[in-house]
Structures are given as C-alpha cells and as structure tokens.
Amino acid sequence: MPSAYQINEGTKFIILDLEWNQPFPGKEYGIDVSTLRGEIIDIGAEKYTYSCGGLIHEGSFSMQVRPKVYRKLHYHVQKLTHKTNKEIRNGVPFEEAFPEYLSFCGDDYILVCWGNSDPDILKQNMKHYGFDDKIDHPFFDLQPVFSRFAGERGQQRSVEFAVDFYNIPKDDTFHSAWADSHYTGLIFKNMFEHNKASELLAVIGSSLRNPDLVKEFAFVSGETENLDEAYKTAFEFPQICPICKELLKSKIEPFRIRKSVYALYSCKEHGDFFCRTRVKKSKQSKYIAAMVIRFATQSDYYLIADKAEEFKKFGIQGEPKTPPKEDETKM
Ligand SMILES: [Zn+2]
C-alpha cells in the first residue's frame, strides 16, 4: 500500500458493508473464537469513481454467505438483520464468495466502511478460510468524516441518521449488507454534493490508514513505589491520538473499576479510541501502569458501557462477585 495516497480524477472507492454471525458465549466450536469474532453471512459493496469533484456510481455487489463455524444465528444478529437460519444456509461458501468480491473490487481502490469493525472481521474471515489476510488497500471510516461535515463532530451516528440528514429516500430495511452499503454509498455521494470537494478530500486524506497495520498502541509509565500513585498516572497519560498526535477529546472520562482504568476518547480525524490501563507489579516489586489504546470496535463500546454502568452502581470495587453455590460444587 502506498504510504501517501493521492485521491485524483478516476480514483475508485469501494464501499463495503458486512453482516456477520457471532458465537454463543461458552459454546465450543473447536476453534479459538477470539480469532474469528464474527463469521461473515452477507457481503454488500458499491463501487464509485471520483470525477469532477463528485462521485459516479459504477456498480453494486451483493452476496449471502453460508457460515460454516457459527452456523446457528445468534439472537442479537437475528434481531438486527431479520435473517433466518434457513436463509443463511442458502448462502455461498466464503471460499467462493470472497474471490467474487475481489474481482468486483478490481486492483486499485480505497476501501470505505461505516465504522471500523468491518476490515477486522474481513481479515479474520480471510485468514480462517486460508486466504492471505492482507487487505492491501488504504481504508477510512466514513462515520467520523460524516459527523464532522454534518456539524456533529464526535457524535457516533448510524447510517439511517445520515440518510435522513441528506433526505435520501428510504425504500429498504437497514442492516442488510446490500442496503447498508447502498445507503453508505449514497451518503458519501451526498457529502460531495453538499461540501467543498477540496475540504472533503483533505479530511479523507488525513483519515486514510493501512487496515493491515496494528490498531493497538501501548504505553507504559515509569515505576513507582506506591500503588495509588501508579493508578494516578493512569489518569494522566498523554491523551493524544496515536496516529496524528492531536489532543483527544474524552467521550467517557477515565474511571477505575477493580484493577483497570477505562476511558473512551475521540480524535476528530480518526474516530474513537478505546483505552484501558492496568497497573502491574514489576520485577523489583514496584508498580507500573500499562495503557492500551485502540480503535474502538463495537464490542469495545459495549464493554465500556457495561463497565461504566457497573462503576456508577458499585464504584471502584465493582459488582461483588457471588461465591459459587455450595450444593452445586458438592455434586
Ligand atoms: Zn488522530
């Protein structure tokens, strides 16, 4: 992937939306489920070409995919996508669907998604099914770019919100890959119609990143003798975007629950970052704070919302752990 990517007359954009099924918690699948957080069941993509300060639609791609690992629809996924188990059984295996998707994309394009989970899920599926797991094209998340131009900087908005924002006629249900990629493409097109192309291109240019690079950044504090001191440093880490080094805005202020400090930050160019700091004991029995900051995924939003709720109810100690029931352990 070229390091500095120029958007020129003729540059192609692939707007991708994926739907995926997820494992049931605690169920055995014969694989490490963290290597396949979602198994793709639906691929939707739109191709646009940049020309004369706007976007020209070139084509659409849509394919239902039959999952082989998480074959039964998770209730969350069922509720969100309105798909049935029968429907997904009629899909095309990923090994066949993925090469079709690639040939639709062509050689040279910028990948665009709404949110930043899709490239990761795609890479996990590519790897699981024995493909080279490099996407090898620049990627950007349209969602924070939309928010910025809609005067809603830092707000996380749905595709449907953006569709209404531009008064785009709605005739499909959302949350199918076809409909979501179709609407995301129209939002993108509308953004060019309602804003100065040069301003939009500048923001897109600075939002582009390599989806094959590590999306997690780690920072470690100096050693301290005192545990509370170590936790204090967790609140004082430089809150700067690991990519552009701009100051981050906090969406959820840091809070400590048990042994971790959580926070959610936002960069106006690069979207949301999930942040967790843990205090560890060094070999010399001193304390160090280790912070991990990464592009927030959907599961990070859920995690931090749960933790914030728990913190509100129970404070630093968190919800008291209930001991196992006696008669259960004796049986
Ligand atoms: Zn940034």
Residues whose N, C-alpha, C, O or C-beta is under 5 A from the ligand:
A	BS01	ZN	C241 I243 C244 K245 C267 E269 H270
